[in-house]
């Protein structure tokens, strides 16, 4: 096993401070998407249902999978003012881990 120190890949001058990396914007968006999916449930680990723009389905699927391990199922498709929407549901974290 090779041990790599941070100083081996990122030289730091004496007395300088290593800054924490900024929070990844993708991580922020993923959190926002999951919060939208679970906004109508008291516990984010429970099954959820939400309406999302169809064009953003991949982002919402990513969020549901990342936080709850839950795939999304489209239960309804409709148009409103020329924009396509999906009503989706997810099994929730507890169901996905077999709790």
KENUGU-261371 format. One record per residue (C-alpha): residue number from 1; residue in one letter; x, y, z. Coordinates in Angstrom, 1 decimal. Each point is the difference from the previous one (the first is absolute). Last residue first. Layout:
BEGIN
{pt NUM, 'A', {X, Y, Z}}
...
REM end
This chain:
BEGIN
{pt 99, 'X', {-36.2, -1.9, 6.7}}
{pt 98, 'X', {0.8, -1.6, -3.3}}
{pt 97, 'X', {2.6, 2.6, -1.1}}
{pt 96, 'X', {-2.2, 1.3, -2.8}}
{pt 95, 'X', {-3.2, -0.1, 2.1}}
{pt 94, 'X', {1.6, 2.2, 2.7}}
{pt 93, 'X', {1.6, 2.4, -2.5}}
{pt 92, 'X', {-3.2, 0.9, -1.9}}
{pt 91, 'X', {-2.1, -1.9, -2.6}}
{pt 90, 'X', {0.1, 2.9, -2.4}}
{pt 89, 'X', {-2.9, 1.6, -1.8}}
{pt 88, 'X', {-0.2, 2.2, -3.1}}
{pt 87, 'X', {-2.5, 2.4, -1.5}}
{pt 86, 'X', {1.7, 1.0, -3.2}}
{pt 85, 'X', {-0.3, 3.4, -1.7}}
{pt 84, 'X', {0.1, 1.2, -3.6}}
{pt 83, 'X', {0.0, 3.7, -0.6}}
{pt 82, 'X', {-2.3, 1.7, -2.6}}
{pt 81, 'X', {-2.0, 1.9, 2.6}}
{pt 80, 'X', {-0.6, -3.2, 2.0}}
{pt 79, 'X', {0.5, -3.4, -1.6}}
{pt 78, 'X', {-0.5, -3.4, 1.7}}
{pt 77, 'X', {1.6, -3.3, 0.9}}
{pt 76, 'X', {-1.0, -2.1, 2.9}}
{pt 75, 'X', {1.4, -2.9, 2.1}}
{pt 74, 'X', {3.7, 0.4, -1.0}}
{pt 73, 'X', {2.0, -2.3, 2.3}}
{pt 72, 'X', {3.1, 1.3, 1.7}}
{pt 71, 'X', {2.7, -2.3, 1.2}}
{pt 70, 'X', {0.8, 0.1, 3.7}}
{pt 69, 'X', {3.5, -0.3, 1.6}}
{pt 68, 'X', {-1.3, 2.7, 2.3}}
{pt 67, 'X', {2.6, 2.8, -0.3}}
{pt 66, 'X', {1.9, -0.8, -3.2}}
{pt 65, 'X', {-2.7, -1.9, -1.8}}
{pt 64, 'X', {-2.6, 2.7, 0.6}}
{pt 63, 'X', {2.4, 2.8, -0.9}}
{pt 62, 'X', {1.1, -1.8, -3.2}}
{pt 61, 'X', {-3.6, -0.6, -1.0}}
{pt 60, 'X', {-0.7, 3.7, 0.6}}
{pt 59, 'X', {2.8, 1.1, -2.2}}
{pt 58, 'X', {-0.9, -2.5, -2.8}}
{pt 57, 'X', {-3.7, 1.1, 0.1}}
{pt 56, 'X', {0.9, 3.7, -0.6}}
{pt 55, 'X', {-1.6, 0.3, -3.4}}
{pt 54, 'X', {-3.1, -1.6, 1.3}}
{pt 53, 'X', {-0.6, 2.8, 2.5}}
{pt 52, 'X', {-0.8, -1.5, 3.4}}
{pt 51, 'X', {-3.1, -0.9, 1.9}}
{pt 50, 'X', {0.5, -1.8, 3.3}}
{pt 49, 'X', {-0.6, -3.2, 1.9}}
{pt 48, 'X', {1.9, -1.5, 2.9}}
{pt 47, 'X', {0.4, -3.3, 1.9}}
{pt 46, 'X', {1.6, 0.6, 3.4}}
{pt 45, 'X', {3.7, 0.7, 0.8}}
{pt 44, 'X', {-0.6, 3.8, -0.4}}
{pt 43, 'X', {-2.2, 0.0, 3.1}}
{pt 42, 'X', {-2.9, 2.4, 0.2}}
{pt 41, 'X', {-1.0, -0.4, -3.7}}
{pt 40, 'X', {-1.2, 2.7, -2.4}}
{pt 39, 'X', {3.4, 1.6, -0.7}}
{pt 38, 'X', {1.7, -3.4, -0.9}}
{pt 37, 'X', {0.5, 0.4, -3.7}}
{pt 36, 'X', {0.7, 3.8, 0.3}}
{pt 35, 'X', {2.6, -0.7, 2.7}}
{pt 34, 'X', {1.6, -2.6, -2.3}}
{pt 33, 'X', {0.4, 2.5, -2.8}}
{pt 32, 'X', {1.5, 2.6, 2.3}}
{pt 31, 'X', {2.4, -2.5, 1.4}}
{pt 30, 'X', {1.1, -1.1, -3.5}}
{pt 29, 'X', {0.4, 3.7, -1.0}}
{pt 28, 'X', {2.3, 0.6, 2.9}}
{pt 27, 'X', {2.0, -3.1, -0.7}}
{pt 26, 'X', {0.4, 1.1, -3.7}}
{pt 25, 'X', {1.2, 3.4, 1.2}}
{pt 24, 'X', {2.8, -1.7, 1.9}}
{pt 23, 'X', {0.6, 1.6, 3.4}}
{pt 22, 'X', {3.2, 2.1, -0.2}}
{pt 21, 'X', {3.2, -1.8, 0.8}}
{pt 20, 'X', {1.3, 0.5, 3.6}}
{pt 19, 'X', {2.9, 2.4, 0.1}}
{pt 18, 'X', {3.5, -1.2, 0.9}}
{pt 17, 'X', {1.7, 2.7, 2.1}}
{pt 16, 'X', {3.4, 1.6, -0.7}}
{pt 15, 'X', {2.7, 0.2, 2.7}}
{pt 14, 'X', {2.6, -1.7, -2.1}}
{pt 13, 'X', {-0.9, -0.4, -3.6}}
{pt 12, 'X', {-2.4, -2.8, -0.9}}
{pt 11, 'X', {0.7, -2.4, -2.9}}
{pt 10, 'X', {-3.0, -2.0, -1.1}}
{pt 9, 'X', {0.6, -3.5, -1.1}}
{pt 8, 'X', {2.6, -1.2, 2.4}}
{pt 7, 'X', {-1.1, 2.5, 2.7}}
{pt 6, 'X', {-3.4, -1.8, 0.1}}
{pt 5, 'X', {1.9, -3.2, 1.0}}
{pt 4, 'X', {-0.2, -3.1, -2.1}}
{pt 3, 'X', {0.5, -3.4, 1.7}}
{pt 2, 'X', {0.7, -2.9, -2.3}}
{pt 1, 'X', {-1.3, -3.4, 0.9}}
REM end
